[in-house]
């Protein structure tokens, strides 16, 4: 996995509005949910975008296909990433910490991920 970050000079009002309305649906399809985890699938065709969403739970994503993406974060940071099948990244959040971003497929192949949210992270942070 290769990542390059840059800072966007300015976030438009339309994007600010979208960021403020970000919800906790961190994938396109919820495929499983238990007391411990939520499992999501994301499949983006070339040029397709998953809008701004908010991560509140610790989570990981696993790349199913090779490809490349671009994500903008709420602070205007833009990250370009190249993936290989099996690439994985884990995120952990502190109390009251969240992350808002979008995801665009900037490659010429379908980009697919599985995202797993760890519901127990809320209880751990509340202790």
PyMOL commands that set and color helices and strands:
alter all, ss='L'
color gray80, all
select helices_A, chain A and resi 13-20+120-125
alter helices_A, ss='H'
color red, helices_A
select strands_A, chain A and resi 2-7+29-33+37-44+49-55+58-63+67-72+77-83+88-91+99-105+111-118
alter strands_A, ss='S'
color yellow, strands_A
deselect
rebuild
show_as cartoon
